[in-house]
Every structure is written in structure tokens, then in C-alpha cells.
């Protein structure tokens, strides 16, 4: 009953400061409440074993408790039940197009670029509460890992399962990655349609030119935020597979076609970013998250339940009890 109670007018609690004063006043004046008779000897009187005189202070306790209850009632304790209603919105549809070529295993990000991408993309999905998100992966070719969905658990699971072995063919087909993403978004009725394109290389594979894929994105009003992943200079990258199945690493020059990615982003009214480390990649996703906000109208309904009535009733009952006891059981005839 009293769970999650708050007080609408807590300033009434200042009256509690008066209760110790009232108690002290009663303590000082208590002897004047009883009549006093002076006699030279009490030998002729029979001794009384009544405990009523000792219980008389209970009257004042009842009064103080009743006052405390009434003060609390005036502070207006209440609970509130809040219900929310979110009005429908077209929101934002987002496709994350991730490069999964072997070079994404380069170790300039810890533990490698692909794992860093998966971590940051999953955190991004958590922040997009009301949007639909899909995942496209590409290397020499591309395919849809998961279509547009509002099921965030499904999307995060798809991201966590991304592996370079999913690649159908070697190379980096940026045009294919864009085209597959556009195909996922072209029929969307969302207010905003976005592709987050991530790559660490140059377009060297696939049968769709990135420029043609970009024109398709423009035709359907799709913005592309392109992210080039890789440090400046050289990075420890896989160059061969050893007999035991492990990759052999050596320093390789990081080569990203930034001119192409800038052009793609500019033509689609998006933006190009360069992520040289994990922290920078996280900042990029945070900026994209801020740029592509979904407008949501939320109506809240407050249902208040007043809790002061039981306090008032109990306080009045204690005052009445004090009055009855004072004029019956503790009544003085002297």
C-alpha cells in the first residue's frame, strides 16, 4: 500500500519540530495537572495499588502520535501510476554494410578490425530503440545477413556471428555492398533511409561499379555514411595461411580509397569518416547516432492515488480515544 509513496506538500513536515517542544512543555507542567492536598500524616489512609497514575502519560503519547499522523496527512502522501503512449512514427531504417574481407583481421584494432566493428555496431543497435536495422556483409560478393527488423536481439545476434569465413569470394566489392543495401531499403516507407558502409580497402571485385550503386542510392533517397577503417601507415595484416591453418601476419600498408568514399557520401548527402582506432570508431557511431535521430511523440498519463485518508482517520481515532480515557478511566475527582 505504501510502496513508492511521495509527498506532494513536504513543507508540512516542518511542524514536526514543534512536537519536541510540546513534549518538553508537558514534562515541565505535568505536576500541575493533578490536584495536590497537604496533610500532616497519611497513616489513616488506605494505600492504593492502582497503576492508573503511572499510565496517565499514555494520554499525552496518544495526542502526540495523533498530531504526527495529521501532520503527515497534511504533507499529502500519494502514489502515481505513469503510463506512456508513443505515437506512430516512420522513424529511420538503417542498413549496416560491413566489409568482411581477410584484411579486416588486421591487428591495428584490438583484437582486430572485424571484432572492433562488431562491438561498436552492437552498441549502436542498442541505442536505436525505435528504428529498423538490417545487416549486409560483403567481400568479393555481398549478401544480406539479416533484413530490416525492429528485433534488436536478432540484429545483435547476426552481428555477433559475422566472420570473415562468411565471405563467398576474396576481394572487396564496395559497389556490391552498396547495391545489396539499397535493395533492402528501396521499398522502405521510413522518413529517413541510411546505409552505414564500413570498409578497410579499395573496390577491387564485384560486377557493380560503386558509382552506379551510389546513383541507385540517390534515386531512392538513401544517405550513405561511409567509414574507412584502418590506421595511418602500416598494420599487421594476414598475408598467408600457415600449414597449421593459422594466418601469417606481416606489416602491410593500409590502403583505403578515401576519395571514392568521400564522393559516395557527398553525393548521397551523407558523410565520410576515417576511423584509425577503436575510440575514433566509437565516436563516429555516436555522431551518426546523433545525426540520424528519430522524432518520437510520447504522451504520459498520470493516475494519482491519495494516501492521506487512513492517516487522518487514525489520527482522529487516537484523539477521540484520548478524550474518552481522559474523561472516564483517568478522570480526576479532586
VOPAVEX-246708 format. One record per residue (C-alpha): residue in one letter; chain; x, y, z negated. Coordinates in Angstrom, 3 decimals. Layout:
! VOPAVEX-246708
<r type="a" mol="A" east="X" north="Y" up="Z"/>
...
END
This chain:
! VOPAVEX-246708
<r type="x" mol="A" east="0.000" north="0.000" up="0.000"/>
<r type="x" mol="A" east="2.795" north="2.437" up="-0.905"/>
<r type="x" mol="A" east="5.257" north="1.396" up="1.767"/>
<r type="x" mol="A" east="6.568" north="4.238" up="3.991"/>
<r type="x" mol="A" east="4.806" north="6.886" up="1.894"/>
<r type="x" mol="A" east="5.878" north="10.514" up="2.318"/>
<r type="x" mol="A" east="4.671" north="13.683" up="0.582"/>
<r type="x" mol="A" east="3.068" north="16.477" up="2.577"/>
<r type="x" mol="A" east="3.498" north="19.098" up="-0.199"/>
<r type="x" mol="A" east="6.548" north="18.053" up="-2.250"/>
<r type="x" mol="A" east="6.885" north="21.546" up="-3.750"/>
<r type="x" mol="A" east="4.291" north="20.494" up="-6.367"/>
<r type="x" mol="A" east="6.934" north="18.243" up="-7.916"/>
<r type="x" mol="A" east="8.498" north="21.370" up="-9.446"/>
<r type="x" mol="A" east="5.710" north="21.138" up="-12.046"/>
<r type="x" mol="A" east="7.449" north="18.048" up="-13.450"/>
<r type="x" mol="A" east="9.944" north="20.484" up="-15.011"/>
<r type="x" mol="A" east="7.155" north="21.616" up="-17.334"/>
<r type="x" mol="A" east="6.473" north="18.144" up="-18.725"/>
<r type="x" mol="A" east="9.621" north="18.016" up="-20.945"/>
<r type="x" mol="A" east="8.716" north="21.496" up="-22.224"/>
<r type="x" mol="A" east="5.203" north="20.339" up="-23.095"/>
<r type="x" mol="A" east="6.633" north="17.230" up="-24.762"/>
<r type="x" mol="A" east="9.049" north="19.296" up="-26.850"/>
<r type="x" mol="A" east="6.256" north="21.670" up="-27.871"/>
<r type="x" mol="A" east="4.164" north="18.733" up="-29.085"/>
<r type="x" mol="A" east="7.122" north="17.339" up="-31.047"/>
<r type="x" mol="A" east="7.609" north="20.680" up="-32.846"/>
<r type="x" mol="A" east="3.913" north="21.213" up="-33.581"/>
<r type="x" mol="A" east="2.899" north="17.597" up="-34.275"/>
<r type="x" mol="A" east="2.742" north="18.029" up="-38.079"/>
<r type="x" mol="A" east="0.239" north="20.873" up="-37.775"/>
<r type="x" mol="A" east="-2.258" north="18.616" up="-36.042"/>
<r type="x" mol="A" east="-3.080" north="16.804" up="-39.298"/>
<r type="x" mol="A" east="-4.591" north="18.337" up="-42.427"/>
<r type="x" mol="A" east="-2.318" north="18.344" up="-45.497"/>
<r type="x" mol="A" east="-3.542" north="18.058" up="-49.131"/>
<r type="x" mol="A" east="-1.140" north="18.762" up="-52.035"/>
<r type="x" mol="A" east="-1.755" north="16.713" up="-55.210"/>
<r type="x" mol="A" east="0.399" north="16.016" up="-58.239"/>
<r type="x" mol="A" east="0.086" north="12.214" up="-58.110"/>
<r type="x" mol="A" east="-1.208" north="9.509" up="-55.728"/>
<r type="x" mol="A" east="-1.491" north="6.796" up="-58.403"/>
<r type="x" mol="A" east="-5.260" north="6.940" up="-58.325"/>
<r type="x" mol="A" east="-5.453" north="6.383" up="-54.595"/>
<r type="x" mol="A" east="-5.531" north="3.042" up="-52.916"/>
<r type="x" mol="A" east="-2.725" north="2.589" up="-50.379"/>
<r type="x" mol="A" east="-3.907" north="2.239" up="-46.756"/>
<r type="x" mol="A" east="-2.347" north="-0.315" up="-44.414"/>
<r type="x" mol="A" east="-3.821" north="1.284" up="-41.255"/>
<r type="x" mol="A" east="-1.447" north="1.652" up="-38.293"/>
<r type="x" mol="A" east="-3.604" north="4.325" up="-36.627"/>
<r type="x" mol="A" east="-1.428" north="7.233" up="-37.811"/>
<r type="x" mol="A" east="1.572" north="5.575" up="-36.159"/>
<r type="x" mol="A" east="-0.350" north="5.053" up="-32.932"/>
<r type="x" mol="A" east="-1.655" north="8.608" up="-32.739"/>
<r type="x" mol="A" east="1.231" north="9.758" up="-30.398"/>
<r type="x" mol="A" east="-0.250" north="7.484" up="-27.744"/>
<r type="x" mol="A" east="-2.858" north="10.191" up="-27.143"/>
<r type="x" mol="A" east="-0.169" north="12.579" up="-26.028"/>
<r type="x" mol="A" east="1.506" north="9.930" up="-23.894"/>
<r type="x" mol="A" east="-1.802" north="9.398" up="-22.096"/>
<r type="x" mol="A" east="-2.061" north="13.121" up="-21.471"/>
<r type="x" mol="A" east="1.488" north="13.383" up="-20.075"/>
<r type="x" mol="A" east="1.037" north="10.372" up="-17.803"/>
<r type="x" mol="A" east="-2.272" north="11.726" up="-16.501"/>
<r type="x" mol="A" east="-0.646" north="15.107" up="-15.784"/>
<r type="x" mol="A" east="2.206" north="13.360" up="-13.943"/>
<r type="x" mol="A" east="-0.304" north="11.424" up="-11.848"/>
<r type="x" mol="A" east="-2.271" north="14.569" up="-10.993"/>
<r type="x" mol="A" east="0.910" north="16.435" up="-10.016"/>
<r type="x" mol="A" east="1.901" north="13.547" up="-7.747"/>
<r type="x" mol="A" east="-1.569" north="13.594" up="-6.212"/>
<r type="x" mol="A" east="-1.255" north="17.334" up="-5.504"/>
<r type="x" mol="A" east="2.003" north="16.583" up="-3.638"/>
<r type="x" mol="A" east="-0.304" north="14.701" up="-1.260"/>
<r type="x" mol="A" east="1.214" north="11.272" up="-0.672"/>
<r type="x" mol="A" east="0.312" north="9.833" up="2.698"/>
<r type="x" mol="A" east="1.417" north="7.348" up="5.348"/>
<r type="x" mol="A" east="1.391" north="7.803" up="9.094"/>
<r type="x" mol="A" east="0.963" north="5.314" up="11.891"/>
<r type="x" mol="A" east="2.512" north="6.584" up="15.128"/>
<r type="x" mol="A" east="1.519" north="5.110" up="18.462"/>
<r type="x" mol="A" east="3.082" north="6.169" up="21.747"/>
<r type="x" mol="A" east="1.732" north="6.147" up="25.248"/>
<r type="x" mol="A" east="4.124" north="6.590" up="28.152"/>
<r type="x" mol="A" east="2.535" north="7.933" up="31.295"/>
<r type="x" mol="A" east="3.411" north="6.199" up="34.518"/>
<r type="x" mol="A" east="6.416" north="7.479" up="36.465"/>
<r type="x" mol="A" east="8.053" north="6.476" up="39.721"/>
<r type="x" mol="A" east="11.418" north="6.518" up="37.945"/>
<r type="x" mol="A" east="14.738" north="5.600" up="39.569"/>
<r type="x" mol="A" east="15.631" north="2.438" up="41.473"/>
<r type="x" mol="A" east="19.336" north="1.625" up="41.294"/>
<r type="x" mol="A" east="21.454" north="-0.988" up="43.055"/>
<r type="x" mol="A" east="24.919" north="-1.711" up="41.694"/>
<r type="x" mol="A" east="27.076" north="-2.833" up="44.653"/>
<r type="x" mol="A" east="30.218" north="-4.453" up="43.239"/>
<r type="x" mol="A" east="33.362" north="-5.403" up="45.124"/>
<r type="x" mol="A" east="34.412" north="-8.933" up="44.079"/>
<r type="x" mol="A" east="37.415" north="-9.372" up="46.353"/>
<r type="x" mol="A" east="40.516" north="-11.029" up="44.859"/>
<r type="x" mol="A" east="42.193" north="-7.654" up="44.363"/>
<r type="x" mol="A" east="39.572" north="-6.921" up="41.683"/>
<r type="x" mol="A" east="41.611" north="-9.257" up="39.447"/>
<r type="x" mol="A" east="44.407" north="-6.652" up="39.323"/>
<r type="x" mol="A" east="45.538" north="-6.029" up="35.765"/>
<r type="x" mol="A" east="45.730" north="-2.211" up="35.688"/>
<r type="x" mol="A" east="42.412" north="-2.512" up="33.778"/>
<r type="x" mol="A" east="42.256" north="-4.847" up="30.782"/>
<r type="x" mol="A" east="41.856" north="-7.735" up="31.223"/>
<r type="x" mol="A" east="41.289" north="-6.917" up="34.922"/>
<r type="x" mol="A" east="39.233" north="-4.595" up="37.111"/>
<r type="x" mol="A" east="36.350" north="-7.024" up="37.560"/>
<r type="x" mol="A" east="35.857" north="-7.669" up="33.848"/>
<r type="x" mol="A" east="36.078" north="-3.928" up="33.105"/>
<r type="x" mol="A" east="33.450" north="-3.263" up="35.788"/>
<r type="x" mol="A" east="31.119" north="-5.889" up="34.306"/>
<r type="x" mol="A" east="31.465" north="-4.452" up="30.791"/>
<r type="x" mol="A" east="30.753" north="-0.839" up="31.795"/>
<r type="x" mol="A" east="27.941" north="-1.779" up="34.202"/>
<r type="x" mol="A" east="26.219" north="-3.811" up="31.477"/>
<r type="x" mol="A" east="26.367" north="-0.835" up="29.087"/>
<r type="x" mol="A" east="24.915" north="1.359" up="31.842"/>
<r type="x" mol="A" east="21.977" north="-1.050" up="32.263"/>
<r type="x" mol="A" east="21.234" north="-0.774" up="28.523"/>
<r type="x" mol="A" east="20.809" north="2.982" up="28.883"/>
<r type="x" mol="A" east="18.365" north="2.785" up="31.795"/>
<r type="x" mol="A" east="15.310" north="1.820" up="29.748"/>
<r type="x" mol="A" east="12.564" north="2.500" up="32.292"/>
<r type="x" mol="A" east="14.318" north="2.032" up="35.655"/>
<r type="x" mol="A" east="14.541" north="-0.922" up="38.009"/>
<r type="x" mol="A" east="18.053" north="-2.193" up="38.710"/>
<r type="x" mol="A" east="19.404" north="-4.688" up="41.218"/>
<r type="x" mol="A" east="22.867" north="-6.138" up="41.795"/>
<r type="x" mol="A" east="24.623" north="-6.689" up="45.143"/>
<r type="x" mol="A" east="28.087" north="-8.234" up="45.395"/>
<r type="x" mol="A" east="30.403" north="-8.182" up="48.366"/>
<r type="x" mol="A" east="33.848" north="-9.187" up="49.541"/>
<r type="x" mol="A" east="34.220" north="-10.340" up="53.176"/>
<r type="x" mol="A" east="30.407" north="-10.557" up="53.264"/>
<r type="x" mol="A" east="27.657" north="-9.464" up="50.878"/>
<r type="x" mol="A" east="24.541" north="-10.820" up="49.252"/>
<r type="x" mol="A" east="22.020" north="-9.936" up="46.568"/>
<r type="x" mol="A" east="22.877" north="-11.256" up="43.122"/>
<r type="x" mol="A" east="19.548" north="-10.097" up="41.705"/>
<r type="x" mol="A" east="16.790" north="-7.976" up="43.334"/>
<r type="x" mol="A" east="15.367" north="-4.815" up="41.826"/>
<r type="x" mol="A" east="13.810" north="-5.622" up="38.468"/>
<r type="x" mol="A" east="12.904" north="-3.940" up="35.200"/>
<r type="x" mol="A" east="14.003" north="-7.066" up="33.309"/>
<r type="x" mol="A" east="17.231" north="-5.753" up="31.782"/>
<r type="x" mol="A" east="18.164" north="-9.114" up="30.281"/>
<r type="x" mol="A" east="18.048" north="-10.672" up="33.749"/>
<r type="x" mol="A" east="20.212" north="-7.911" up="35.213"/>
<r type="x" mol="A" east="22.782" north="-8.113" up="32.424"/>
<r type="x" mol="A" east="22.943" north="-11.872" up="32.767"/>
<r type="x" mol="A" east="23.540" north="-11.516" up="36.518"/>
<r type="x" mol="A" east="26.338" north="-9.019" up="35.873"/>
<r type="x" mol="A" east="27.976" north="-11.271" up="33.291"/>
<r type="x" mol="A" east="28.007" north="-14.145" up="35.794"/>
<r type="x" mol="A" east="29.772" north="-12.185" up="38.549"/>
<r type="x" mol="A" east="33.026" north="-13.902" up="39.511"/>
<r type="x" mol="A" east="35.473" north="-13.487" up="42.390"/>
<r type="x" mol="A" east="34.748" north="-17.107" up="43.364"/>
<r type="x" mol="A" east="31.260" north="-15.943" up="44.389"/>
<r type="x" mol="A" east="32.857" north="-14.395" up="47.491"/>
<r type="x" mol="A" east="31.859" north="-16.139" up="50.711"/>
<r type="x" mol="A" east="34.864" north="-14.819" up="52.583"/>
<r type="x" mol="A" east="38.010" north="-12.824" up="51.890"/>
<r type="x" mol="A" east="38.416" north="-9.121" up="52.558"/>
<r type="x" mol="A" east="36.403" north="-6.030" up="51.636"/>
<r type="x" mol="A" east="33.244" north="-5.348" up="53.648"/>
<r type="x" mol="A" east="32.155" north="-1.968" up="52.314"/>
<r type="x" mol="A" east="29.682" north="-1.496" up="55.184"/>
<r type="x" mol="A" east="28.056" north="-4.849" up="54.415"/>
<r type="x" mol="A" east="27.786" north="-3.971" up="50.725"/>
<r type="x" mol="A" east="26.025" north="-0.700" up="51.553"/>
<r type="x" mol="A" east="23.729" north="-2.304" up="54.140"/>
<r type="x" mol="A" east="22.582" north="-5.052" up="51.779"/>
<r type="x" mol="A" east="21.930" north="-2.462" up="49.046"/>
<r type="x" mol="A" east="19.924" north="-0.298" up="51.467"/>
<r type="x" mol="A" east="17.855" north="-3.354" up="52.387"/>
<r type="x" mol="A" east="16.998" north="-3.781" up="48.693"/>
<r type="x" mol="A" east="15.944" north="-0.130" up="48.353"/>
<r type="x" mol="A" east="14.332" north="0.779" up="51.691"/>
<r type="x" mol="A" east="10.788" north="-0.189" up="50.649"/>
<r type="x" mol="A" east="11.068" north="1.341" up="47.172"/>
<r type="x" mol="A" east="8.451" north="3.924" up="46.158"/>
<r type="x" mol="A" east="10.676" north="5.316" up="43.414"/>
<r type="x" mol="A" east="11.188" north="9.046" up="43.107"/>
<r type="x" mol="A" east="14.953" north="8.526" up="43.378"/>
<r type="x" mol="A" east="16.891" north="5.691" up="45.061"/>
<r type="x" mol="A" east="20.549" north="5.209" up="44.205"/>
<r type="x" mol="A" east="23.450" north="2.934" up="45.155"/>
<r type="x" mol="A" east="26.458" north="2.770" up="42.840"/>
<r type="x" mol="A" east="29.194" north="1.492" up="45.148"/>
<r type="x" mol="A" east="32.343" north="0.150" up="43.498"/>
<r type="x" mol="A" east="35.476" north="-0.877" up="45.403"/>
<r type="x" mol="A" east="39.232" north="-1.037" up="44.979"/>
<r type="x" mol="A" east="40.245" north="-1.263" up="48.633"/>
<r type="x" mol="A" east="39.581" north="-0.336" up="52.234"/>
<r type="x" mol="A" east="36.953" north="-1.608" up="54.626"/>
<r type="x" mol="A" east="38.653" north="-4.466" up="56.478"/>
<r type="x" mol="A" east="35.900" north="-7.021" up="57.010"/>
<r type="x" mol="A" east="32.233" north="-7.457" up="57.905"/>
<r type="x" mol="A" east="30.315" north="-6.688" up="61.104"/>
<r type="x" mol="A" east="28.586" north="-3.488" up="59.871"/>
<r type="x" mol="A" east="30.567" north="-0.278" up="60.001"/>
<r type="x" mol="A" east="30.384" north="1.794" up="56.769"/>
<r type="x" mol="A" east="29.383" north="4.867" up="58.817"/>
<r type="x" mol="A" east="26.385" north="3.016" up="60.308"/>
<r type="x" mol="A" east="25.396" north="1.708" up="56.858"/>
<r type="x" mol="A" east="25.631" north="5.256" up="55.500"/>
<r type="x" mol="A" east="23.279" north="6.510" up="58.223"/>
<r type="x" mol="A" east="20.784" north="3.849" up="57.149"/>
<r type="x" mol="A" east="21.030" north="5.084" up="53.556"/>
<r type="x" mol="A" east="20.425" north="8.668" up="54.718"/>
<r type="x" mol="A" east="17.386" north="7.592" up="56.729"/>
<r type="x" mol="A" east="15.749" north="6.123" up="53.618"/>
<r type="x" mol="A" east="16.756" north="8.970" up="51.308"/>
<r type="x" mol="A" east="19.207" north="6.863" up="49.294"/>
<r type="x" mol="A" east="22.046" north="8.529" up="47.410"/>
<r type="x" mol="A" east="25.392" north="6.775" up="47.089"/>
<r type="x" mol="A" east="27.681" north="7.291" up="44.123"/>
<r type="x" mol="A" east="30.999" north="5.775" up="45.218"/>
<r type="x" mol="A" east="33.650" north="4.756" up="42.695"/>
<r type="x" mol="A" east="37.208" north="3.904" up="43.677"/>
<r type="x" mol="A" east="38.707" north="1.578" up="41.057"/>
<r type="x" mol="A" east="42.461" north="1.382" up="40.602"/>
<r type="x" mol="A" east="45.409" north="3.153" up="39.062"/>
<r type="x" mol="A" east="47.643" north="5.563" up="40.938"/>
<r type="x" mol="A" east="50.704" north="3.806" up="42.349"/>
<r type="x" mol="A" east="51.216" north="0.081" up="41.908"/>
<r type="x" mol="A" east="49.280" north="-2.513" up="39.906"/>
<r type="x" mol="A" east="49.933" north="-6.145" up="39.015"/>
<r type="x" mol="A" east="47.714" north="-7.928" up="41.548"/>
<r type="x" mol="A" east="47.204" north="-11.546" up="42.668"/>
<r type="x" mol="A" east="49.194" north="-12.331" up="45.805"/>
<r type="x" mol="A" east="49.176" north="-16.150" up="45.921"/>
<r type="x" mol="A" east="47.847" north="-19.268" up="44.222"/>
<r type="x" mol="A" east="50.351" north="-21.498" up="42.475"/>
<r type="x" mol="A" east="50.199" north="-25.337" up="42.665"/>
<r type="x" mol="A" east="48.560" north="-25.397" up="39.229"/>
<r type="x" mol="A" east="45.683" north="-23.260" up="40.519"/>
<r type="x" mol="A" east="46.795" north="-20.097" up="38.721"/>
<r type="x" mol="A" east="47.299" north="-16.789" up="40.513"/>
<r type="x" mol="A" east="50.756" north="-15.422" up="41.088"/>
<r type="x" mol="A" east="50.931" north="-11.695" up="40.337"/>
<r type="x" mol="A" east="53.297" north="-9.001" up="41.508"/>
<r type="x" mol="A" east="53.203" north="-5.190" up="41.743"/>
<r type="x" mol="A" east="51.111" north="-4.117" up="44.717"/>
<r type="x" mol="A" east="50.448" north="-0.605" up="45.959"/>
<r type="x" mol="A" east="46.867" north="0.465" up="45.155"/>
<r type="x" mol="A" east="45.197" north="1.384" up="48.424"/>
<r type="x" mol="A" east="41.711" north="2.897" up="48.334"/>
<r type="x" mol="A" east="40.070" north="4.584" up="51.322"/>
<r type="x" mol="A" east="39.104" north="7.663" up="49.348"/>
<r type="x" mol="A" east="38.424" north="9.711" up="52.457"/>
<r type="x" mol="A" east="35.754" north="7.225" up="53.542"/>
<r type="x" mol="A" east="34.194" north="7.046" up="50.084"/>
<r type="x" mol="A" east="34.076" north="10.846" up="49.803"/>
<r type="x" mol="A" east="32.377" north="11.109" up="53.188"/>
<r type="x" mol="A" east="29.816" north="8.433" up="52.325"/>
<r type="x" mol="A" east="28.955" north="10.191" up="49.056"/>
<r type="x" mol="A" east="28.745" north="13.647" up="50.584"/>
<r type="x" mol="A" east="26.515" north="12.581" up="53.484"/>
<r type="x" mol="A" east="24.030" north="10.914" up="51.105"/>
<r type="x" mol="A" east="24.125" north="13.812" up="48.577"/>
<r type="x" mol="A" east="25.847" north="11.594" up="46.026"/>
<r type="x" mol="A" east="29.317" north="11.962" up="44.552"/>
<r type="x" mol="A" east="32.708" north="10.248" up="44.727"/>
<r type="x" mol="A" east="34.701" north="9.297" up="41.625"/>
<r type="x" mol="A" east="38.120" north="7.790" up="41.047"/>
<r type="x" mol="A" east="38.475" north="5.505" up="38.026"/>
<r type="x" mol="A" east="42.113" north="4.972" up="37.103"/>
<r type="x" mol="A" east="41.434" north="3.307" up="33.736"/>
<r type="x" mol="A" east="38.632" north="1.853" up="31.639"/>
<r type="x" mol="A" east="37.934" north="5.098" up="29.768"/>
<r type="x" mol="A" east="37.575" north="7.003" up="33.041"/>
<r type="x" mol="A" east="35.238" north="4.337" up="34.408"/>
<r type="x" mol="A" east="33.052" north="4.639" up="31.300"/>
<r type="x" mol="A" east="32.946" north="8.433" up="31.688"/>
<r type="x" mol="A" east="31.923" north="8.080" up="35.333"/>
<r type="x" mol="A" east="28.998" north="5.826" up="34.474"/>
<r type="x" mol="A" east="27.943" north="8.238" up="31.717"/>
<r type="x" mol="A" east="27.967" north="11.111" up="34.214"/>
<r type="x" mol="A" east="25.908" north="9.143" up="36.739"/>
<r type="x" mol="A" east="23.520" north="8.248" up="33.928"/>
<r type="x" mol="A" east="23.127" north="11.963" up="33.137"/>
<r type="x" mol="A" east="22.682" north="12.955" up="36.801"/>
<r type="x" mol="A" east="20.005" north="10.350" up="37.517"/>
<r type="x" mol="A" east="17.593" north="10.864" up="34.653"/>
<r type="x" mol="A" east="14.052" north="9.555" up="34.731"/>
<r type="x" mol="A" east="11.405" north="12.056" up="33.679"/>
<r type="x" mol="A" east="9.045" north="10.411" up="31.199"/>
<r type="x" mol="A" east="5.913" north="11.922" up="29.680"/>
<r type="x" mol="A" east="5.244" north="10.457" up="26.280"/>
<r type="x" mol="A" east="2.145" north="11.129" up="24.196"/>
<r type="x" mol="A" east="2.265" north="10.352" up="20.491"/>
<r type="x" mol="A" east="-0.812" north="9.761" up="18.344"/>
<r type="x" mol="A" east="-0.588" north="10.180" up="14.567"/>
<r type="x" mol="A" east="-3.013" north="8.374" up="12.257"/>
<r type="x" mol="A" east="-2.618" north="9.616" up="8.670"/>
<r type="x" mol="A" east="-3.835" north="7.694" up="5.611"/>
<r type="x" mol="A" east="-4.132" north="9.709" up="2.394"/>
<r type="x" mol="A" east="-2.875" north="8.049" up="-0.801"/>
<r type="x" mol="A" east="-3.730" north="10.692" up="-3.427"/>
<r type="x" mol="A" east="-7.225" north="9.458" up="-4.344"/>
<r type="x" mol="A" east="-6.121" north="6.480" up="-6.528"/>
<r type="x" mol="A" east="-3.733" north="8.799" up="-8.395"/>
<r type="x" mol="A" east="-6.480" north="11.333" up="-9.090"/>
<r type="x" mol="A" east="-8.863" north="8.621" up="-10.256"/>
<r type="x" mol="A" east="-6.275" north="7.035" up="-12.559"/>
<r type="x" mol="A" east="-5.245" north="10.437" up="-13.940"/>
<r type="x" mol="A" east="-8.850" north="11.350" up="-14.747"/>
<r type="x" mol="A" east="-9.461" north="7.945" up="-16.341"/>
<r type="x" mol="A" east="-6.457" north="8.465" up="-18.656"/>
<r type="x" mol="A" east="-7.673" north="11.945" up="-19.612"/>
<r type="x" mol="A" east="-11.115" north="10.531" up="-20.364"/>
<r type="x" mol="A" east="-9.558" north="7.725" up="-22.397"/>
<r type="x" mol="A" east="-7.553" north="10.252" up="-24.386"/>
<r type="x" mol="A" east="-10.703" north="12.296" up="-25.078"/>
<r type="x" mol="A" east="-12.679" north="9.224" up="-26.229"/>
<r type="x" mol="A" east="-9.891" north="7.922" up="-28.507"/>
<r type="x" mol="A" east="-9.284" north="11.360" up="-29.976"/>
<r type="x" mol="A" east="-12.949" north="11.762" up="-30.884"/>
<r type="x" mol="A" east="-13.574" north="8.227" up="-32.079"/>
<r type="x" mol="A" east="-10.757" north="5.990" up="-33.268"/>
<r type="x" mol="A" east="-8.337" north="8.813" up="-34.113"/>
<r type="x" mol="A" east="-10.880" north="11.339" up="-35.298"/>
<r type="x" mol="A" east="-9.857" north="13.107" up="-38.492"/>
<r type="x" mol="A" east="-12.416" north="13.890" up="-41.193"/>
<r type="x" mol="A" east="-10.118" north="16.031" up="-43.279"/>
END
